[in-house]
Amino acid sequence: MASTPNTPRWAPYDDLTGWLRGLGITLAAAGFLAFAGAFRSERAPWPARFTYWFGLMVLGWLWGMVVSNVVFSRIGRPRSIWLRVAATALVLSIPYSAVVGLASVLAFHSNFSRPADIAALFGAVFAVSAVMIALNVLVDRHTRGATSASSMPAKFLDRLPLKLRGAEIWAVEAEDHYLRLHTSKGQDLILMRLSDAVAELEGIEGAQTHRSWWVARDGVTEAARGDGRATLTLKDGVQAPVSRTHARLLRERGWF
């Protein structure tokens, strides 16, 4: 049974705090399952029960990170967050059911000789995995949302032209000595360097995707990869390029 770390937009944790939070959730769940004697483990002695659950949950957490970071970074992810939860739980559970089955045989002398027993085992692994992944998603969303709400507004917002005041910033594009602002209220140009703008955009979740582009996470409706190129489609239909230099970081943060 396993969990995997996630970000609000389905990104692997890109900081130590997120990783530790995911591990903490996993250990708390392991303690609860061991104490409750879940899935008939109550018949085992306390040492065996806690070793079983903590070992499986931590190992599953590590396997969940492999699935999230490696597997889906290569084959892509479904767009719906809850479809991603189900897909990750499925990919995670297929091989991990064998690990859980072996551990159950060694610890509790379980018997999986019948197809119904194997199906029940897989169902239990899938259910616990899905719950743990969903729990990580919800906790991470709440944590990041609270952090975002309590943070200071980005200094860059003060530079918006009057007609764009109050707009959502979707992207900033460098054009010679100017910056083209892509926002929910349209576009406009301001005189500024992109490097200075990126520094002042701190407080808005986003990333530099190209030497000439910075893109806000909330401004992206679609991320596509193909023919060695990657692009991000903004809410206004504009496509922002992603250079190879920045693609790896964005992939690690779950943008693709």
C-alpha positions as CSV (number, residue, x, y, z in Angstrom):
1,M,0.0,0.0,0.0
2,A,1.6,3.3,-1.0
3,S,1.5,7.0,-1.3
4,T,3.2,9.4,-3.6
5,P,4.1,13.0,-3.3
6,N,2.2,15.5,-5.4
7,T,1.8,19.1,-6.1
8,P,-1.4,21.0,-6.7
9,R,-1.0,20.6,-10.4
10,W,0.4,17.1,-10.1
11,A,4.1,17.8,-9.9
12,P,6.6,15.9,-8.0
13,Y,7.7,17.8,-4.9
14,D,10.4,20.3,-5.9
15,D,11.5,21.2,-2.4
16,L,12.5,19.4,0.8
17,T,9.5,20.6,2.7
18,G,7.2,18.9,0.2
19,W,9.1,15.6,0.3
20,L,9.1,15.6,4.1
21,R,5.4,16.3,4.2
22,G,4.7,13.4,1.9
23,L,6.8,11.1,4.1
24,G,5.1,12.4,7.2
25,I,1.6,11.6,5.8
26,T,2.9,8.1,4.8
27,L,4.2,7.4,8.3
28,A,1.0,8.7,10.0
29,A,-1.1,6.4,7.7
30,A,1.2,3.5,8.4
31,G,0.8,4.0,12.2
32,F,-3.0,4.2,11.8
33,L,-3.2,1.1,9.7
34,A,-1.0,-0.8,12.1
35,F,-2.9,0.3,15.2
36,A,-6.2,-0.5,13.6
37,G,-5.0,-3.9,12.4
38,A,-6.3,-3.2,8.9
39,F,-6.9,-6.0,6.4
40,R,-6.9,-8.7,9.0
41,S,-3.4,-7.8,10.3
42,E,-4.9,-7.5,13.9
43,R,-4.1,-11.2,14.4
44,A,-0.4,-10.6,14.2
45,P,1.8,-9.6,17.2
46,W,2.4,-5.8,17.6
47,P,6.1,-6.0,16.4
48,A,5.2,-7.9,13.3
49,R,2.2,-5.7,12.5
50,F,4.1,-2.4,12.8
51,T,7.1,-3.7,10.9
52,Y,4.7,-4.9,8.1
53,W,2.8,-1.7,7.7
54,F,5.7,0.8,8.1
55,G,7.9,-1.2,5.8
56,L,5.3,-1.5,3.1
57,M,4.1,2.1,3.3
58,V,7.6,3.6,3.2
59,L,8.6,1.3,0.3
60,G,5.4,2.2,-1.4
61,W,6.0,5.9,-0.9
62,L,9.4,5.5,-2.6
63,W,7.8,3.5,-5.5
64,G,5.1,6.1,-5.8
65,M,7.8,8.8,-6.4
66,V,9.4,6.6,-9.1
67,V,6.0,6.3,-10.8
68,S,5.3,10.0,-10.6
69,N,8.7,11.3,-11.4
70,V,10.0,8.8,-14.0
71,V,7.1,6.9,-15.6
72,F,4.7,9.8,-16.1
73,S,7.5,12.3,-17.0
74,R,8.2,10.0,-20.0
75,I,4.8,9.0,-21.2
76,G,2.9,12.1,-20.1
77,R,0.0,12.5,-17.7
78,P,-3.8,12.7,-18.1
79,R,-5.1,16.3,-17.8
80,S,-7.7,15.7,-15.1
81,I,-6.1,15.7,-11.7
82,W,-8.4,12.9,-10.4
83,L,-7.8,10.9,-13.5
84,R,-4.1,11.3,-12.8
85,V,-4.7,10.0,-9.2
86,A,-6.5,6.9,-10.5
87,A,-3.9,6.3,-13.3
88,T,-1.0,6.6,-10.8
89,A,-2.7,4.3,-8.3
90,L,-3.2,1.8,-11.1
91,V,0.4,1.9,-12.4
92,L,1.7,1.8,-8.9
93,S,-0.5,-1.1,-7.7
94,I,0.0,-3.6,-10.6
95,P,3.6,-4.5,-9.6
96,Y,3.3,-3.5,-6.0
97,S,0.6,-6.0,-5.3
98,A,3.2,-8.7,-5.8
99,V,5.4,-7.1,-3.1
100,V,2.4,-6.8,-0.7
101,G,1.4,-10.4,-1.4
102,L,4.9,-11.7,-0.6
103,A,5.1,-9.6,2.6
104,S,1.7,-11.0,3.6
105,V,2.8,-14.5,3.1
106,L,6.0,-14.1,5.1
107,A,4.4,-12.1,7.9
108,F,0.9,-13.6,8.2
109,H,1.2,-16.9,6.2
110,S,-1.5,-15.6,3.9
111,N,-2.8,-17.7,1.0
112,F,-3.4,-16.3,-2.5
113,S,-4.0,-19.5,-4.4
114,R,-7.4,-18.5,-5.7
115,P,-8.0,-15.9,-8.3
116,A,-10.5,-14.2,-5.9
117,D,-7.7,-13.8,-3.3
118,I,-5.4,-12.2,-5.9
119,A,-8.2,-9.9,-7.0
120,A,-9.0,-8.9,-3.4
121,L,-5.3,-8.2,-2.8
122,F,-5.0,-6.0,-5.9
123,G,-8.2,-4.2,-4.9
124,A,-6.9,-3.4,-1.4
125,V,-3.5,-2.2,-2.7
126,F,-5.3,0.0,-5.3
127,A,-7.7,1.4,-2.8
128,V,-5.0,2.4,-0.2
129,S,-2.8,3.8,-2.9
130,A,-5.6,5.9,-4.4
131,V,-6.5,7.3,-0.9
132,M,-2.9,8.1,-0.1
133,I,-2.3,9.8,-3.4
134,A,-5.5,11.8,-3.1
135,L,-4.7,12.8,0.5
136,N,-1.3,14.1,-0.6
137,V,-2.9,16.1,-3.4
138,L,-5.4,17.7,-1.1
139,V,-2.9,18.5,1.7
140,D,-0.5,19.9,-0.8
141,R,-3.2,22.1,-2.5
142,H,-4.3,23.4,0.9
143,T,-0.7,24.1,2.0
144,R,0.3,25.9,-1.2
145,G,-3.0,27.8,-1.3
146,A,-2.5,29.0,2.3
147,T,1.1,30.0,1.5
148,S,0.0,31.9,-1.6
149,A,-2.8,33.7,0.2
150,S,-0.5,34.8,3.0
151,S,2.4,35.9,0.7
152,M,3.0,39.5,-0.3
153,P,1.7,40.5,-3.8
154,A,4.3,40.4,-6.5
155,K,6.0,43.7,-6.9
156,F,5.7,43.4,-10.6
157,L,1.9,44.0,-10.4
158,D,2.6,47.7,-9.6
159,R,4.1,48.0,-13.1
160,L,1.0,47.0,-15.0
161,P,-0.4,49.8,-17.2
162,L,-3.6,51.4,-16.0
163,K,-5.8,49.4,-18.5
164,L,-4.4,46.1,-17.2
165,R,-4.6,46.8,-13.5
166,G,-6.3,44.0,-11.6
167,A,-5.7,41.5,-14.4
168,E,-4.2,38.0,-14.1
169,I,-0.7,37.8,-15.5
170,W,-0.4,34.8,-17.8
171,A,3.0,35.4,-19.4
172,V,5.7,38.0,-20.0
173,E,7.4,38.0,-23.3
174,A,10.6,39.9,-24.2
175,E,10.5,42.0,-27.4
176,D,13.8,43.9,-27.9
177,H,14.0,46.3,-24.9
178,Y,10.3,45.9,-24.1
179,L,8.2,43.2,-22.4
180,R,4.8,42.2,-23.9
181,L,2.4,41.4,-21.1
182,H,-0.1,38.6,-21.7
183,T,-3.0,39.0,-19.2
184,S,-6.7,38.3,-18.7
185,K,-7.4,41.9,-19.8
186,G,-5.4,41.8,-23.0
187,Q,-1.8,42.7,-23.9
188,D,0.4,45.7,-23.6
189,L,4.1,46.7,-23.7
190,I,6.3,48.1,-20.9
191,L,10.0,49.1,-21.0
192,M,11.8,46.6,-18.8
193,R,14.3,43.8,-18.9
194,L,13.0,40.2,-18.5
195,S,15.5,39.4,-15.8
196,D,14.3,42.3,-13.7
197,A,10.7,41.3,-14.3
198,V,11.3,37.7,-13.3
199,A,12.8,38.9,-10.0
200,E,9.7,41.1,-9.3
201,L,7.3,38.3,-10.3
202,E,8.2,36.4,-7.1
203,G,5.0,35.5,-5.3
204,I,3.3,34.3,-8.5
205,E,3.7,30.6,-9.3
206,G,5.4,30.5,-12.6
207,A,8.7,29.9,-14.3
208,Q,11.0,31.1,-17.1
209,T,10.4,28.8,-20.0
210,H,12.7,30.4,-22.6
211,R,15.3,33.1,-22.7
212,S,12.5,35.4,-23.8
213,W,9.5,34.1,-21.8
214,W,8.2,33.8,-18.3
215,V,4.9,32.0,-17.9
216,A,2.5,31.8,-14.9
217,R,1.3,28.4,-13.9
218,D,-2.4,29.5,-13.8
219,G,-2.1,31.0,-17.3
220,V,-1.5,27.6,-18.9
221,T,-4.3,25.5,-20.4
222,E,-2.2,22.9,-22.2
223,A,1.4,21.6,-22.2
224,A,2.5,19.7,-25.3
225,R,5.7,17.9,-26.2
226,G,6.7,16.6,-29.7
227,D,9.4,16.6,-32.4
228,G,11.9,17.7,-29.8
229,R,10.0,20.8,-28.9
230,A,7.7,21.8,-26.1
231,T,5.1,24.5,-25.9
232,L,2.7,25.9,-23.4
233,T,-0.7,27.2,-24.6
234,L,-2.0,30.2,-22.7
235,K,-5.6,31.0,-21.9
236,D,-5.7,33.5,-24.8
237,G,-4.5,30.8,-27.2
238,V,-0.9,32.1,-27.5
239,Q,1.8,29.4,-27.5
240,A,4.8,30.0,-25.3
241,P,8.0,28.1,-26.3
242,V,9.9,26.0,-23.9
243,S,13.6,25.7,-24.5
244,R,15.6,22.5,-23.7
245,T,17.4,24.4,-21.0
246,H,14.2,25.0,-19.1
247,A,12.3,21.9,-20.2
248,R,13.9,19.6,-17.6
249,L,13.1,21.8,-14.7
250,L,9.5,22.2,-15.8
251,R,9.2,18.4,-16.3
252,E,10.5,17.9,-12.8
253,R,7.9,20.3,-11.5
254,G,5.1,18.5,-13.3
255,W,4.3,21.0,-16.0
256,F,4.4,18.2,-18.6
